[in-house]
Amino acid sequence: MDANKKQLHDIIYHPHDGLFKQAMAYVAVARDLLKRHISQDITSALDWGTLQSKNRSLVKEQLTHLHTDVVYQSALRDSLAHICFLIEHQSTPDRLLPFRMTKYDIALMEQHLKQSYKHVPIMVNLCLYASKQTPYPYSIDLYDCFADPLLAQKYMGKFFRLILVDLTTISEAELLQHGQADLLQILLKRGVQGDFLSWVKSNPGMILRLLDRPYARSGIYYMLSLEEWGKREALLEAIASVEPKKKGKVMTIAQDLWMQGKREGKVEGIAEGEVRGEERGIVRGREEGREEGIEQGIIRGREEGIVQGVVQGMEQSKLEIARRMLQASLSGEQVRECTGLGLRDIERLKNGL
């Protein structure tokens, strides 16, 4: 799958995570996001020129299922130490989020050592939260994941700190001050509510900003994928009308989205057809098996009936022969030897004469 198709796939099937991951692939976006949300002592100590994405080299195999995993690494001024930023997007509250992030930190530190580094990196965790549930309802302190937080802190010492950015509590006006990370955060915040058509019509300036961002393509995919099906064409026209000079680019993006949806729909249709065909085959097989079973049962019943009839006929013949022998005054012993009947049966025949 080429880069454009994969980008579309992520946006279509995982819209929030897809936009986040595509936008955070740009160093300038990651830099502006970090500058706005990490502490001043860290930002002043970083050598920003060394900031680079480490997703390909650092993300461990067991972490690849995390669609939102973004890892950046930077050197520190006047120090041999490195610092790694594990950045994640969260669209639902998670009580164990601090524990989960800590677990990933350990795995990333282990991978760092395998990159020929002699020391583990300093880890900073940043999570962007956007959800219908606001504000974020759980603690971001790892100790609160324990049954007895105070005792855990006393016995276990210090752990990594999580920085949670609750987008639901930050105004769009403030987010607009966040450099190239502005529209990423605003779209994620707005995506929880949906109805991008009304938002675009009311905020043409936001769209102008978005069209100048490196993740403009992903942003448009994101809005279209979350909009109601019947409003998507109107949304596309509204986006294009903001900047007529870029209407061709916007329409090309829409065409790509439509073609990707068509391809994905075809693949899903084939897969669903195979499943339905298999189900129908099973049903038909069961019906034919039932019919064959009934037919075979009838044949077997007929055969067994014939055999049983013959046996019963033979038994009746023995009884008739025995009756005639008894009428001829032959002894019971003689009748038994000739017919093979038991003495009790012979005695009953005598009583019936």
C-alpha positions, 0 to 999 in steps of 0.5 A: 500500500503506497503512502497516499492509500495508507493515509486514506485508509487510516483516515477512513477507518480510524479518523481521529488517530489517522489525522493525529498520526499524519499531522505528527509526521511533520517535525515542525508540527511536533515542535510547535506542539511540544513548545506549547505543552511541555515545561519551560525548563525542558524547552530551554534545555532542548537542542531543537535542531536535533528533534527527529521522529523515531517511530521507525527505529524505536517503536517495538514490534509489540507496540505497533498495534498503537495507531496513535503512537508517536515518538520523537527524540532530541539531544539536550544542550550541554549534555550527552543525554537524550530525551524521548517524547512519547506523544499519544492521542486519546479519544476515550477516558482510560483510568489506567492511562498512566500505567499504560504510558509507563509500560510503553516508556520501558519498552522504548527505553529498551529499544533505545539501548538496542540502537547502540546507546549506552544509556536510557533516554529521559522520557516525557509523556504527552497525551492529547485528549479530545472526547465528549466526556469533559473534563478528563475524569481520571487522575494522571498520577501513576500512583492512583492506579494502585489500591493504596496510592500513598503506600505505593509512593512510599515504597516505590519512589518516583515514576514518570510524569504524564502531561495530559492536554485536555483539548476539551477545556482549551478554547480555539482562540488559545489553540490558534497560538500553537503554531503549526500544531494549531489546526491539528488540535482544533480539528481533533477537538471539533471532531468530537462534536461533528457537523464540520459543515456549519463550523467551516461556514462560520470559520473560513479563516480556520480553513485558510490556515489549514490549507497552509498546513503540511497536514492539510490533505489529512485534515480535509480527509478527516472532516469529510470522513466524520461528516454525515454522508448527505452533507459531504458534497456541501462540506467539500464545496464550502471548503473549496469556496474559502480559497477559489485558487485552491479549489482544484487541489481540494477537489483532487483530495475529494476524488482520491477519497472517493476512489479509495472508498470505492477500492476499500468497498470492493475489497470488503464486498468480495470478503463479505461475498465469500463469507456469505457464500460459505454460509450458504454453502454450509446451509445447503450442505446441511439441507442435502445432508438431512435429505440424504440422511432421511433417504438413507434412513428409509432404505435402512428401515425398509431393509431392517423391516424385511429382515425383521419380517422374515425373522418374525415369519420364521418364529410364527412357523416354529410355533405352528409346527410345535402346535401340530406336533403337540396335537399329534400327542408328541412329547414336549421334549420331542417338540423342543428338539424339532423346533428349537423352542423353549420349554416355557413356550411349548408349555404355553402352547399346550395350555392353549390347546 
